[in-house]
Amino acid sequence: MAMRGKLVKQDPHDEPASVLLEKIKAEKEQLVKEGKIKKSKPLPPITDDEKPFDIPDNWEWGRLGDVTTLGNFYSINPQDIQYGENLIELADIESGTGKLIKQETVNGTVGSSKYRYFKGNVLFSKLRPYLRKVLLAPNTGVCTTELLPIDGIKIDNYFLYYSFLSDFFFKQIEKEMHGVNLPRVNPKKLSEIVIPIPPVLEQERICNEISHLLFLLHKSKKNNKRYFTNTKS
C-alpha cells in the first residue's frame, strides 16, 4: 500500500519526484567531485517490464544505485577499530522487524575487517537476504561486512528502511540471490533494484503514518497481553 501511493493522500502542491531525481543527480555529481563517493557506471534505463504496478503521477521509479551511496563502503582494518566502539553483527538484528536485538561493543581483539556505519544509515544484509535483516542505525560504529551501510541521496532514510522491508523489494532480491548454502546478493545487482520514489514531503508523510500504525499495533499487543495475564490470575 505505502509503496503504491495508497497509504496517504497526495498533495498537488508537493514538488514532483521528477524534480527530486534531477536534484539527486546533481548532488551525486557534486559528491563525486568532492571525492566523497566514487563515480559509478551508468545504470540501465528502467523498462516498463520492471514496473510491477502503477504509481501516482507525481512519483517516479528509480534504481537504488542512482539514489543512494550504495557501493561506497568504508572498510576498517581490525587494528584500526577502537576498543568500546559500537559493533553490529548479523545476529544482533531481528529478522523481518528491523529491530536491534542487542547492542554490542568492541571489547577485545577483532579478527576481521569491518564496515564503518554512521547514525541514520540503513544497514542491509547481503547474506541470506530472505531473512530480511534490515536496520536503521541508531548510532555510529562498525559492522560485519555482510551488512551494507547505505545512505539516501536526498531520499529519506526512513523511507528507504521501510522500502527495504517491503514484500515488493524482497521479491526483486530473491531473483538476484546466488549461492546454495549461504545465498547472497551482489551489491552491483542490488544497485539495479528499482523502487518507487514519492516527492520528499510525501516520503515524510508515509514514514509518519507507518510509524503511527506500528505504534498502534504495539499498543494493541501490549493491551492484549495484559488482558490475558489478568484473566489467568
Legacy VTK file of the C-alpha trace (Angstrom):
# vtk DataFile Version 3.0
C-alpha trace
ASCII
DATASET POLYDATA
POINTS 233 float
0.000 0.000 0.000
2.664 2.528 1.044
4.866 1.647 -1.944
1.915 2.119 -4.315
0.983 5.592 -3.087
-2.200 4.440 -1.355
-1.285 4.939 2.302
-1.515 8.735 2.468
-3.129 11.375 0.283
-1.138 13.031 -2.469
-0.702 16.783 -2.220
-0.726 18.536 -5.620
1.496 21.241 -4.112
4.345 18.781 -3.444
7.389 19.162 -5.660
7.190 16.171 -8.049
9.679 13.331 -7.805
10.908 14.101 -11.334
12.431 17.309 -9.935
13.817 15.365 -6.976
15.618 12.947 -9.320
17.298 15.883 -11.064
18.444 17.216 -7.684
19.732 13.775 -6.712
21.715 13.559 -9.942
23.272 16.990 -9.329
24.042 16.156 -5.682
25.669 12.868 -6.654
27.865 14.620 -9.224
28.903 17.117 -6.544
29.765 14.334 -4.079
31.919 12.674 -6.744
33.627 15.998 -7.475
34.390 16.451 -3.760
35.785 12.914 -3.548
33.156 11.794 -1.034
31.845 8.969 -3.226
33.223 7.084 -6.222
31.974 7.702 -9.730
29.831 4.749 -10.750
28.954 3.369 -14.158
25.582 4.486 -15.524
22.795 2.050 -14.714
20.459 0.860 -17.483
17.201 2.758 -18.063
14.167 1.314 -16.286
11.909 -0.630 -18.642
8.127 -0.898 -18.380
8.521 -4.613 -17.603
10.378 -3.701 -14.402
7.454 -1.624 -13.123
5.129 -4.116 -11.394
2.369 -1.652 -10.541
1.130 1.856 -11.238
2.261 4.749 -9.059
0.864 8.297 -8.677
1.642 10.791 -11.427
3.975 12.841 -9.236
6.068 9.765 -8.290
8.945 8.266 -10.277
10.765 4.953 -10.495
14.478 4.920 -9.678
17.291 2.409 -9.358
18.725 2.009 -5.883
22.247 2.749 -7.087
21.139 6.061 -8.596
19.503 7.456 -5.461
21.823 6.171 -2.698
25.505 5.853 -1.797
25.362 2.089 -2.383
28.809 0.822 -3.376
30.684 3.342 -1.237
31.650 1.350 1.841
34.254 2.423 4.413
36.322 -0.675 5.204
38.152 -0.591 8.547
41.148 -2.825 9.251
40.976 -4.802 12.535
43.923 -2.906 14.061
42.187 0.425 13.437
38.995 -0.487 15.304
38.834 1.176 18.712
38.001 -0.549 21.988
34.457 0.332 23.077
33.172 1.142 19.586
29.615 0.122 18.786
29.560 -3.185 16.919
26.676 -4.727 14.980
26.738 -8.332 13.773
24.051 -10.103 11.735
22.838 -11.975 14.814
22.104 -8.645 16.521
19.290 -7.801 14.071
15.871 -9.428 14.322
14.595 -10.950 11.081
11.752 -9.127 9.379
11.188 -6.450 12.033
14.118 -4.084 11.572
14.831 -4.198 15.318
18.218 -4.272 17.035
18.081 -7.200 19.464
21.200 -6.200 21.382
23.894 -3.549 21.105
27.404 -4.930 21.273
30.649 -3.028 21.675
34.201 -3.956 20.761
35.711 -5.447 23.914
38.651 -7.421 22.602
40.636 -8.332 19.528
38.732 -8.006 16.263
39.572 -10.796 13.843
38.399 -9.334 10.550
37.789 -6.085 8.696
34.510 -4.268 9.315
32.486 -1.570 7.613
32.103 1.837 9.212
28.463 2.860 9.515
27.017 6.184 10.626
23.920 7.027 12.612
20.907 7.027 10.312
22.434 4.707 7.701
20.289 1.816 6.527
22.123 -1.471 7.157
21.086 -4.191 4.714
22.198 -7.823 4.945
23.621 -9.157 1.685
23.925 -12.641 3.264
20.709 -14.683 3.200
18.715 -11.534 2.387
15.467 -13.525 2.561
15.794 -13.223 6.364
15.062 -9.512 5.916
17.736 -8.261 8.286
17.472 -4.504 7.848
18.286 -1.843 10.437
18.179 1.932 10.657
21.446 2.534 12.503
20.761 4.078 15.943
24.374 5.184 16.367
27.794 5.268 14.690
30.104 2.271 14.831
31.395 -0.726 12.887
29.538 -3.706 11.486
30.179 -7.020 9.793
30.922 -6.691 6.082
27.837 -8.855 5.475
25.862 -5.693 6.305
25.912 -2.935 3.704
25.642 0.622 5.116
23.513 2.655 2.693
22.637 6.345 2.759
19.966 8.024 0.666
20.911 10.996 -1.502
18.120 13.495 -0.828
15.938 10.462 -0.067
14.520 9.997 3.445
16.428 7.095 5.035
13.313 6.120 6.964
11.569 5.717 3.610
14.452 3.571 2.329
14.299 1.493 5.511
10.582 0.773 5.106
11.105 0.141 1.381
13.798 -2.438 2.163
11.388 -4.309 4.454
8.594 -4.408 1.860
7.449 -7.538 0.021
7.892 -5.730 -3.279
11.584 -5.125 -2.556
12.303 -8.691 -1.495
10.580 -10.212 -4.499
13.219 -8.459 -6.593
16.023 -9.528 -4.249
15.015 -13.195 -4.475
15.676 -13.136 -8.220
19.215 -11.826 -7.692
20.449 -14.182 -4.955
23.294 -16.556 -5.793
24.788 -19.444 -3.828
23.116 -22.517 -2.333
24.012 -22.921 1.341
24.755 -19.256 2.020
22.954 -17.252 -0.676
23.979 -13.633 -1.104
23.030 -10.669 -3.217
25.813 -8.862 -5.040
25.966 -5.077 -4.343
26.047 -4.467 -8.109
22.798 -6.390 -8.550
21.365 -4.613 -5.526
22.123 -1.270 -7.163
19.880 -2.248 -10.101
16.819 -2.882 -7.917
14.001 -0.461 -8.741
11.997 1.381 -6.101
9.094 3.832 -6.362
10.100 7.342 -5.317
7.497 9.785 -3.956
8.032 13.534 -3.515
10.139 14.348 -0.431
7.224 15.669 1.637
5.147 12.617 0.828
8.029 10.371 1.904
7.822 12.064 5.302
4.047 11.630 5.492
4.344 7.949 4.580
7.008 7.335 7.237
4.994 9.182 9.886
1.892 7.157 9.057
3.766 3.836 9.145
5.342 4.782 12.492
1.905 5.684 13.848
0.389 2.387 12.666
3.270 0.407 14.177
2.794 2.265 17.462
-0.913 1.371 17.498
-0.086 -2.257 16.700
2.455 -2.419 19.519
-0.013 -0.790 21.924
-2.724 -3.282 20.924
-0.389 -6.235 21.501
0.546 -4.907 24.950
-3.118 -4.464 25.880
-3.954 -7.977 24.687
-1.065 -9.424 26.671
-2.204 -7.548 29.783
-5.783 -8.783 29.267
-4.760 -12.443 29.012
-2.443 -12.086 32.019
-5.302 -10.658 34.092
-7.760 -13.385 33.035
-5.304 -16.086 34.103
-4.652 -14.557 37.532
LINES 1 234
233 0 1 2 3 4 5 6 7 8 9 10 11 12 13 14 15 16 17 18 19 20 21 22 23 24 25 26 27 28 29 30 31 32 33 34 35 36 37 38 39 40 41 42 43 44 45 46 47 48 49 50 51 52 53 54 55 56 57 58 59 60 61 62 63 64 65 66 67 68 69 70 71 72 73 74 75 76 77 78 79 80 81 82 83 84 85 86 87 88 89 90 91 92 93 94 95 96 97 98 99 100 101 102 103 104 105 106 107 108 109 110 111 112 113 114 115 116 117 118 119 120 121 122 123 124 125 126 127 128 129 130 131 132 133 134 135 136 137 138 139 140 141 142 143 144 145 146 147 148 149 150 151 152 153 154 155 156 157 158 159 160 161 162 163 164 165 166 167 168 169 170 171 172 173 174 175 176 177 178 179 180 181 182 183 184 185 186 187 188 189 190 191 192 193 194 195 196 197 198 199 200 201 202 203 204 205 206 207 208 209 210 211 212 213 214 215 216 217 218 219 220 221 222 223 224 225 226 227 228 229 230 231 232
